[in-house]
């Protein structure tokens, strides 16, 4: 088990909340939001 498990869980949770708030703010001002993960855009060999 990772020593910093609680740290990383809290950090991930905060990042998810931040991203949702940012997306909501953009939508409320008329933007269309597309979430694109870098790993989904790379070439696969």
C-alpha positions as a Markdown table, in Angstrom:
| # | Residue | x | y | z |
|---|---|---|---|---|
| 1 | Unk | 0.0 | 0.0 | 0.0 |
| 2 | Unk | 1.2 | 3.5 | -0.8 |
| 3 | Unk | 2.3 | 5.6 | 2.1 |
| 4 | Unk | 0.6 | 8.7 | 0.5 |
| 5 | Unk | -2.6 | 7.0 | -0.4 |
| 6 | Unk | -4.8 | 9.5 | 1.4 |
| 7 | Unk | -2.9 | 12.4 | -0.1 |
| 8 | Unk | -3.4 | 11.1 | -3.6 |
| 9 | Unk | -7.1 | 10.3 | -3.1 |
| 10 | Unk | -7.7 | 13.8 | -1.8 |
| 11 | Unk | -5.7 | 15.4 | -4.6 |
| 12 | Unk | -7.6 | 13.4 | -7.2 |
| 13 | Unk | -11.0 | 14.3 | -5.6 |
| 14 | Unk | -10.0 | 18.0 | -5.6 |
| 15 | Unk | -8.9 | 17.8 | -9.3 |
| 16 | Unk | -12.2 | 16.2 | -10.3 |
| 17 | Unk | -14.2 | 18.9 | -8.5 |
| 18 | Unk | -12.0 | 21.7 | -10.0 |
| 19 | Unk | -12.5 | 20.3 | -13.5 |
| 20 | Unk | -16.3 | 20.0 | -13.1 |
| 21 | Unk | -16.5 | 23.6 | -11.8 |
| 22 | Unk | -14.4 | 24.9 | -14.7 |
| 23 | Unk | -16.6 | 23.0 | -17.2 |
| 24 | Unk | -19.8 | 24.3 | -15.6 |
| 25 | Unk | -18.5 | 27.9 | -15.7 |
| 26 | Unk | -17.6 | 27.5 | -19.4 |
| 27 | Unk | -21.0 | 26.1 | -20.3 |
| 28 | Unk | -22.7 | 28.8 | -18.4 |
| 29 | Unk | -20.9 | 31.4 | -20.5 |
| 30 | Unk | -21.9 | 29.8 | -23.8 |
| 31 | Unk | -18.9 | 27.5 | -24.5 |
| 32 | Unk | -19.2 | 23.9 | -25.7 |
| 33 | Unk | -16.8 | 21.7 | -23.8 |
| 34 | Unk | -15.1 | 18.6 | -25.1 |
| 35 | Unk | -13.0 | 16.5 | -22.7 |
| 36 | Unk | -10.1 | 14.9 | -24.5 |
| 37 | Unk | -7.7 | 12.6 | -22.8 |
| 38 | Unk | -4.1 | 12.7 | -24.1 |
| 39 | Unk | -3.9 | 8.9 | -24.1 |
| 40 | Unk | -6.9 | 8.7 | -26.4 |
| 41 | Unk | -5.2 | 11.0 | -29.0 |
| 42 | Unk | -1.9 | 9.3 | -29.4 |
| 43 | Unk | -1.0 | 6.9 | -32.2 |
| 44 | Unk | -1.3 | 3.3 | -31.4 |
| 45 | Unk | 1.3 | 1.0 | -32.8 |
